[in-house]
Amino acid sequence: MGSAECTNPCRGDGGRVKQKGQGNRSRQQARTENMEKKYKLGPGTQVRKEGFGLLFYTMQGPRLYFLSSGPLLDSKFFEGKRTLGQYLKDRPLSRSQSHSLECSLDRLREKGVLLEC
């Protein structure tokens, strides 16, 4: 399997993910992969529920990160037991809300706040 060259559909690259030797994958394929991800909190990270969504606190820095997810996610999601798709299955969510949430989780992963498992 090749490594990704230009990758993030959340970053305005037209939703194309190019892999060596595999051509382009559509936004739908990338979205399906995002919904199959499981997340855990990164080392030294804590999360708590707030009215707007979730507040992440990291010991690295220390830093605070806000996730405006409303009632969609709670701290139990970050135990890494269920995929994002499984967790959101029974929650009403528009495509744009889903995309925004996927991108936000990906950014938190890039910063080391979350780990993909």
Stockholm file with secondary structure:
# STOCKHOLM 1.0

chainA/1-117         MGSAECTNPCRGDGGRVKQKGQGNRSRQQARTENMEKKYKLGPGTQVRKEGFGLLFYTMQGPRLYFLSSGPLLDSKFFEGKRTLGQYLKDRPLSRSQSHSLECSLDRLREKGVLLEC
#=GR chainA/1-117 SS CCCEEECCGGGTSTTCEEETTTEEECHHHHHHHHHTCCEEECTTEEEEECSSSEEEEETTTTEEEEECCTTSCCGGGGBSSSCHHHHHTTSCCCHHHHHHHHHHHHHHHHTTSEEEC
#=GC SS_cons         CCCEEECCGGGTSTTCEEETTTEEECHHHHHHHHHTCCEEECTTEEEEECSSSEEEEETTTTEEEEECCTTSCCGGGGBSSSCHHHHHTTSCCCHHHHHHHHHHHHHHHHTTSEEEC
//
